[in-house]
Amino acid sequence: MNNLPIDGTPLAASPLTRAVLEIDEYVAGLGWDQPARLFALVDTDRLRTEEPALAEQLGLDGEGRQDGEAPAPAPLTPVEQDELPAGIPLDEFLGTIAWPDAVSGCAMTVERLMLPPSAEASVPENLQEEGAEERLARWVAEHPERQEVRMTVAVLRDGARESALRLREKDSPTEVLTGPDLVPGLTEALAATFGD
């Protein structure tokens, strides 16, 4: 089943899932080998009321439709943030983020190499030790069963979580796997950006 109806808006059970699929589709349109990207998730109605110029720039004002009918906007609007700084580990960077009250949630896309569970069992013990991360990354990159994956993970202030996984070898909107617990480490790191 295609999760994109005629107007291109992802079908989803919840506003957060819809936002994750919208971000996944946007980044997929940019191609692979992309840097990590960070998005603020804002309440669309609040954005239209408090920042009408930005809402218009994002196409949330309903103007410009030929039929005069504006589709109902998604409840959450992803707003891409500045490019992440180079040379800083992702977990350290996320530890520096604090969101203003107007931000309902956040999302991030990252690309990684992964191994199937059968290959994970064959990781040499010396590569599982602390300090061996770079050697482990090289080993995974050279492994014949490696797969490239794009992860889109989102969290809301209220604790809701969602993620989407897209494999490079199955690069299609109909092959995107979604669920709240697919990338627990990144999910926890993003949730921590809303900590007190």
C-alpha positions, 0 to 999 in steps of 0.5 A: 500500500502506498502511504502517499495519497494523491496530494502527496501528504503521508497517511498516518495514524497520528500527527507525530507519525505524519510529521516523521513520514513528511520529514523522511520523504523530504530528506529522501528527495535530497538523495542519500549521503546526506548530513544529519538534519535537525528539525523543530516540530511546531504546532501548525495552528500556533505557527499560523497565529503567532508567525503568519509571515513564516507560515506563509513562507512555509505554504501553510496559509492556503494561498496559491491553490488553483481550486481555492480549497486549501487542504487541512494543514498537518497538526505539526509543522517540521522546521529545519534548523541550521546545519549541524556543526562538523566535528562534534559527536552527535550525542555531545551536540544534542546535549547543548540544545534547549528548545523554546516553549513554542517548540512542541517537539523535535526530529532528526534524520541520520544515515548509518551503516547497520548489520543484520542480527546474524552478522552482529554475532560475528563482531570480534570481541576486541572491537566491542571494547571501549575506545574501539569505535573507529575500528568497529566502524571500519569493520562494519563498513567493510562487512559484506552484509552491511546495509545503509539506513536512514533513520528519522526519529521524533519526540514531543514534549509530552513524551510521544515518540516515533521513528521511521527507517528507510533502507537504501536498497529498498528506497521507496515510500512504501518500504519505510518501517515506522514505530516508536521504539526503532531507534531507542538511543537517538530517541532518548537523546532527542527527548533529553533536549526537552529536559529541565 
